[in-house]
Amino acid sequence: MNRISRFLARPLALSVLGLSLLLGVSGCASTARVGVNTDFDHSVNFRTYKTWAWYPQQPTDTEGGPAQGYQSFLDKRIRAAVERELAQKGLTFTDKNPDVYVAYSARVEDKQRANPGAFGGYPFWYGYGGWYGRGLPPVTDYKAGTVIIDLVDARRKELAWRGQGQAQLDEQTISETEVHRIVNSILGNYPPHDQQARR
């Protein structure tokens, strides 16, 4: 009896394991990695920044807003995401005499990615000059959403910190989910670590 139950349990366990691995892989595939890089003024003590405001001359985003008293969806999404993340960092929004101004820019671009070895590498040759490749096109077209967030020292009027995040998109605009993911990834690197700042 034990042999039969063990025999039946093994395929069931393998099926559950295979299904969980498949779901895990498909979940990762639908959420592309956000590439982030940051730079900052190493002479700045970022712990002194307690308050912030939007940069007064904030440029318009790729969808043309804000304009005529309204904001585009992308502008509203980025502003909401930045406000939430900075609040979690302990920075308070103010309209008067902030420590730093925050500005952003956003764009969606058509890009191409080379597939190494798609038709290169070591193809397998077979009869009469034919060949067998790996079945991938040499170049893949995709859309990339890029968000840049700047923190400008309000007193010195100089850039103190810049973060840039880029992710592959499914559409021509950056969705609300993608905006939150990109902004969260960028501001996850703020403030710089103590060993990086004030060197």
C-alpha positions as CSV (number, residue, x, y, z in Angstrom):
1,M,0.0,0.0,0.0
2,N,2.8,2.4,0.9
3,R,4.5,1.7,-2.5
4,I,1.3,2.5,-4.4
5,S,0.6,5.8,-2.5
6,R,4.3,6.8,-2.9
7,F,4.0,6.0,-6.7
8,L,0.9,8.1,-7.0
9,A,2.2,11.0,-4.9
10,R,5.4,11.4,-6.9
11,P,3.7,12.4,-10.2
12,L,1.3,14.6,-8.3
13,A,4.2,16.4,-6.6
14,L,6.1,16.8,-9.8
15,S,3.0,18.2,-11.5
16,V,2.5,20.8,-8.8
17,L,6.2,21.7,-8.9
18,G,6.1,22.1,-12.7
19,L,2.9,24.2,-12.5
20,S,4.4,26.5,-9.9
21,L,7.6,26.9,-11.9
22,L,5.5,27.7,-15.0
23,L,3.5,30.3,-13.2
24,G,6.6,31.8,-11.7
25,V,8.3,32.1,-15.1
26,S,5.2,33.6,-16.8
27,G,4.8,36.1,-14.0
28,C,8.4,37.2,-14.4
29,A,8.0,37.5,-18.2
30,S,5.1,39.9,-17.8
31,T,7.1,42.2,-15.5
32,A,10.2,43.4,-17.3
33,R,13.1,44.6,-15.2
34,V,13.5,48.3,-14.6
35,G,17.0,49.5,-15.5
36,V,18.0,52.3,-13.1
37,N,21.0,54.5,-12.8
38,T,21.6,57.5,-10.5
39,D,24.1,60.3,-10.0
40,F,24.4,63.0,-7.4
41,D,26.5,65.8,-6.0
42,H,28.8,64.1,-3.5
43,S,29.2,67.3,-1.4
44,V,25.5,67.4,-0.5
45,N,24.3,66.2,2.9
46,F,20.9,64.7,1.8
47,R,19.8,64.3,5.4
48,T,19.2,68.0,5.6
49,Y,16.5,67.8,3.0
50,K,13.1,67.7,4.7
51,T,10.7,69.6,2.4
52,W,10.1,69.7,-1.3
53,A,8.0,71.3,-4.0
54,W,7.5,70.8,-7.7
55,Y,10.0,72.7,-9.8
56,P,8.2,76.0,-10.9
57,Q,9.2,75.7,-14.6
58,Q,8.3,72.0,-14.9
59,P,8.5,71.1,-18.6
60,T,5.6,69.5,-20.4
61,D,5.6,65.7,-20.7
62,T,5.4,63.7,-23.9
63,E,1.6,63.8,-24.0
64,G,1.5,67.6,-24.0
65,G,0.3,68.2,-20.4
66,P,-0.1,70.1,-18.2
67,A,-1.8,72.6,-20.4
68,Q,-4.9,74.9,-20.3
69,G,-5.5,74.0,-16.6
70,Y,-5.5,70.2,-17.0
71,Q,-2.9,67.5,-16.8
72,S,-2.4,64.5,-19.0
73,F,-2.8,61.0,-17.5
74,L,0.9,60.4,-17.6
75,D,1.6,63.7,-15.8
76,K,-0.9,62.9,-13.1
77,R,0.4,59.3,-12.7
78,I,4.0,60.4,-12.3
79,R,3.2,63.2,-9.9
80,A,1.1,60.8,-7.7
81,A,3.8,58.2,-7.7
82,V,6.6,60.8,-6.8
83,E,4.5,62.3,-4.0
84,R,3.8,58.9,-2.5
85,E,7.4,57.8,-2.7
86,L,8.8,61.0,-1.3
87,A,6.3,60.9,1.6
88,Q,7.6,57.4,2.4
89,K,11.1,58.8,2.4
90,G,10.1,61.3,5.1
91,L,10.0,64.4,2.8
92,T,7.1,66.8,3.3
93,F,5.5,68.7,0.4
94,T,5.3,72.5,0.9
95,D,4.4,75.5,-1.3
96,K,6.8,77.8,0.6
97,N,10.6,77.7,0.8
98,P,11.2,74.0,0.1
99,D,14.7,72.5,0.6
100,V,14.5,70.9,-2.8
101,Y,12.6,71.2,-6.0
102,V,11.6,68.1,-7.9
103,A,11.3,67.9,-11.7
104,Y,10.8,65.0,-14.0
105,S,10.8,64.1,-17.7
106,A,9.2,61.1,-19.4
107,R,9.2,59.7,-22.9
108,V,8.4,56.5,-24.8
109,E,10.7,55.5,-27.6
110,D,10.9,52.8,-30.2
111,K,14.0,50.7,-29.7
112,Q,15.7,47.6,-31.1
113,R,17.5,44.8,-29.4
114,A,20.0,42.6,-31.2
115,N,19.5,38.9,-30.7
116,P,23.1,37.5,-30.5
117,G,23.4,34.2,-32.3
118,A,19.9,34.5,-33.9
119,F,21.3,33.7,-37.4
120,G,25.0,33.9,-36.4
121,G,27.0,31.6,-34.1
122,Y,27.3,28.1,-35.4
123,P,24.3,27.2,-37.7
124,F,23.9,23.6,-38.6
125,W,24.4,23.0,-42.3
126,Y,22.5,20.3,-44.2
127,G,22.2,19.1,-47.8
128,Y,22.4,21.3,-50.9
129,G,23.6,24.4,-49.2
130,G,20.6,24.8,-46.8
131,W,21.1,25.7,-43.2
132,Y,19.3,25.6,-39.9
133,G,19.4,28.7,-37.6
134,R,18.1,29.2,-34.1
135,G,14.7,30.5,-35.2
136,L,15.1,34.1,-33.8
137,P,15.0,37.3,-35.9
138,P,18.3,39.1,-35.8
139,V,16.6,42.2,-34.2
140,T,13.6,42.6,-31.9
141,D,11.6,45.8,-32.0
142,Y,10.2,47.1,-28.6
143,K,9.0,50.2,-26.8
144,A,10.9,51.6,-23.9
145,G,9.5,54.0,-21.3
146,T,12.1,56.3,-19.6
147,V,11.5,58.5,-16.6
148,I,14.1,60.9,-15.2
149,I,13.6,62.5,-11.8
150,D,15.7,65.5,-10.7
151,L,16.1,66.9,-7.2
152,V,17.4,70.5,-7.4
153,D,18.8,72.3,-4.3
154,A,16.4,75.2,-3.8
155,R,18.9,77.5,-2.1
156,R,21.9,76.9,-4.5
157,K,19.7,76.4,-7.6
158,E,21.9,73.4,-8.5
159,L,21.1,69.8,-9.4
160,A,21.7,67.6,-6.3
161,W,20.4,64.2,-7.4
162,R,19.2,62.6,-10.6
163,G,17.7,59.1,-11.1
164,Q,16.7,57.5,-14.4
165,G,14.6,54.4,-14.9
166,Q,13.7,52.6,-18.1
167,A,11.5,49.6,-18.7
168,Q,10.1,47.7,-21.7
169,L,6.5,48.6,-22.4
170,D,3.5,46.9,-24.1
171,E,1.9,50.1,-25.3
172,Q,2.8,53.6,-26.6
173,T,2.2,55.2,-23.2
174,I,3.4,54.4,-19.7
175,S,0.5,52.8,-17.8
176,E,-0.3,53.6,-14.2
177,T,1.2,50.3,-13.0
178,E,4.4,50.9,-15.0
179,V,4.7,54.4,-13.7
180,H,4.5,53.3,-10.1
181,R,7.0,50.5,-10.8
182,I,9.5,52.8,-12.5
183,V,9.2,55.6,-10.0
184,N,9.5,53.2,-7.1
185,S,12.6,51.7,-8.6
186,I,14.2,55.1,-9.2
187,L,13.5,56.6,-5.8
188,G,14.4,53.3,-4.2
189,N,18.0,54.6,-4.7
190,Y,17.3,57.9,-2.8
191,P,18.9,59.1,-0.7
192,P,22.4,57.8,-1.6
193,H,24.0,55.6,1.0
194,D,26.2,57.2,3.6
195,Q,29.3,55.5,2.1
196,Q,28.5,57.1,-1.3
197,A,27.5,60.6,-0.1
198,R,29.9,63.3,1.2
199,R,33.0,61.5,0.0
